[in-house]
Amino acid sequence: MNLRNSKPVTYLYVTDRAASERAARRFAGLHRLLSHKYYVDELYGATAIAGTFAAARRLWTFDRRAVDGAVNGTGWVTVISAWLSGLTDRTVVDGLVNLVGWIVRESSHAFRRLQTGLVQNYALLMLFGIFAFVSIYLFVR
């Protein structure tokens, strides 16, 4: 068959398959370059894809160690400070409130005897108080 009368691609791959194999052997380097599409996929895989995977692994390691470590550390600090806050609230704050209540309850026994409800007793106590202030004033002066 004459190459000038038919398309070269049809001749090489349909009509005479042996011709394509001969051409591949004769131009092995060019055939390999074209078969691998100028090695664009290999170059892209070796640079962009491999670089992206390497960066992703490093970022995942950073996230696992630094970011998750900071978050987990903050969580533990919060748990421990909440436990200390609860302990302080139960012992110090509640203890002081209960102490004030106990002092008021115990001192109320003495003040109950003073509060009789009789106006004469209250007037007598006020007179003693005025006498005490005047006495202190005169002695200090």
C-alpha positions as CSV (number, residue, x, y, z in Angstrom):
1,M,0.0,0.0,0.0
2,N,1.1,3.5,-0.8
3,L,1.6,5.9,2.2
4,R,0.7,8.9,0.1
5,N,-2.8,7.6,-0.7
6,S,-3.9,6.7,2.9
7,K,-3.6,8.3,6.2
8,P,-0.3,7.3,8.1
9,V,-2.1,6.6,11.4
10,T,-4.6,4.2,9.7
11,Y,-1.8,2.5,7.8
12,L,0.4,2.0,11.0
13,Y,-2.3,0.8,13.4
14,V,-5.0,-0.7,11.2
15,T,-3.8,-1.9,7.9
16,D,-0.2,-2.9,8.7
17,R,0.3,-3.5,12.4
18,A,3.8,-4.8,11.9
19,A,4.8,-1.4,10.5
20,S,3.9,0.2,13.7
21,E,6.0,-2.3,15.6
22,R,8.9,-1.7,13.2
23,A,8.6,2.1,13.7
24,A,8.5,1.7,17.5
25,R,11.7,-0.3,17.4
26,R,13.4,2.0,14.9
27,F,12.5,5.2,16.9
28,A,12.5,3.6,20.4
29,G,13.4,6.8,22.3
30,L,10.8,8.9,20.5
31,H,8.2,6.1,20.9
32,R,8.8,5.8,24.6
33,L,8.6,9.6,25.0
34,L,5.3,9.8,23.2
35,S,3.9,6.7,24.8
36,H,4.5,8.2,28.2
37,K,3.0,11.6,27.1
38,Y,6.3,13.4,27.5
39,Y,6.5,12.1,31.1
40,V,4.2,14.9,32.3
41,D,2.2,12.5,34.6
42,E,5.4,11.1,36.1
43,L,6.8,14.6,36.6
44,Y,3.6,15.8,38.1
45,G,3.4,12.8,40.4
46,A,7.0,13.2,41.6
47,T,6.7,16.9,42.3
48,A,3.1,18.1,43.0
49,I,1.6,14.9,44.2
50,A,4.5,13.7,46.3
51,G,5.1,17.2,47.7
52,T,1.4,17.5,48.6
53,F,1.5,14.1,50.4
54,A,4.7,15.0,52.3
55,A,3.3,18.3,53.4
56,A,0.0,16.7,54.4
57,R,2.0,14.1,56.6
58,R,4.0,16.9,58.2
59,L,0.8,19.0,58.8
60,W,-1.0,16.0,60.3
61,T,2.0,15.4,62.6
62,F,2.0,19.0,63.7
63,D,-1.8,18.9,64.2
64,R,-1.6,15.7,66.2
65,R,1.3,16.9,68.4
66,A,1.0,20.7,68.7
67,V,-2.6,21.5,68.1
68,D,-4.2,18.5,69.7
69,G,-1.6,18.7,72.5
70,A,-2.6,22.3,73.2
71,V,-6.3,21.4,73.2
72,N,-5.8,18.3,75.4
73,G,-3.5,20.3,77.7
74,T,-6.0,23.1,78.0
75,G,-8.7,20.5,78.8
76,W,-6.6,18.9,81.6
77,V,-5.8,22.4,83.0
78,T,-9.6,23.1,83.0
79,V,-10.4,19.9,84.7
80,I,-7.8,20.4,87.4
81,S,-8.7,24.0,88.0
82,A,-12.4,23.1,88.2
83,W,-11.5,20.4,90.8
84,L,-9.4,22.9,92.8
85,S,-12.2,25.5,92.5
86,G,-14.8,23.0,93.8
87,L,-12.5,22.0,96.6
88,T,-11.9,25.6,97.6
89,D,-15.7,26.3,97.4
90,R,-16.6,23.3,99.6
91,T,-13.9,24.0,102.2
92,V,-13.1,27.7,102.3
93,V,-16.3,29.4,101.1
94,D,-18.8,27.0,102.5
95,G,-16.7,26.8,105.7
96,L,-16.7,30.5,106.2
97,V,-20.5,30.7,105.6
98,N,-21.1,27.9,108.0
99,L,-18.8,29.5,110.6
100,V,-20.7,32.8,110.3
101,G,-24.0,30.9,110.8
102,W,-22.6,29.0,113.8
103,I,-21.4,32.2,115.4
104,V,-24.8,33.9,114.9
105,R,-26.6,30.8,116.3
106,E,-24.4,30.5,119.3
107,S,-24.4,34.2,120.2
108,S,-28.1,34.4,119.8
109,H,-28.5,32.4,123.1
110,A,-27.0,35.4,125.0
111,F,-28.9,38.0,123.1
112,R,-32.2,36.2,123.5
113,R,-32.1,36.9,127.2
114,L,-31.5,40.6,126.6
115,Q,-34.5,40.9,124.3
116,T,-37.4,40.7,126.6
117,G,-39.9,42.9,124.7
118,L,-40.3,45.2,127.7
119,V,-39.7,48.9,126.8
120,Q,-38.5,49.6,130.4
121,N,-35.6,47.2,130.0
122,Y,-34.6,48.8,126.6
123,A,-34.7,52.3,128.2
124,L,-32.5,51.1,131.0
125,L,-30.0,49.6,128.6
126,M,-29.9,52.9,126.6
127,L,-29.3,54.8,129.9
128,F,-26.4,52.5,130.7
129,G,-25.0,53.0,127.2
130,I,-25.1,56.8,127.4
131,F,-23.5,56.7,130.9
132,A,-20.7,54.5,129.4
133,F,-20.0,56.9,126.5
134,V,-20.0,59.9,128.7
135,S,-17.7,58.2,131.2
136,I,-15.2,57.2,128.5
137,Y,-15.3,60.7,127.0
138,L,-14.5,62.3,130.3
139,F,-11.7,59.9,131.2
140,V,-10.0,60.1,127.8
141,R,-10.2,63.9,127.6
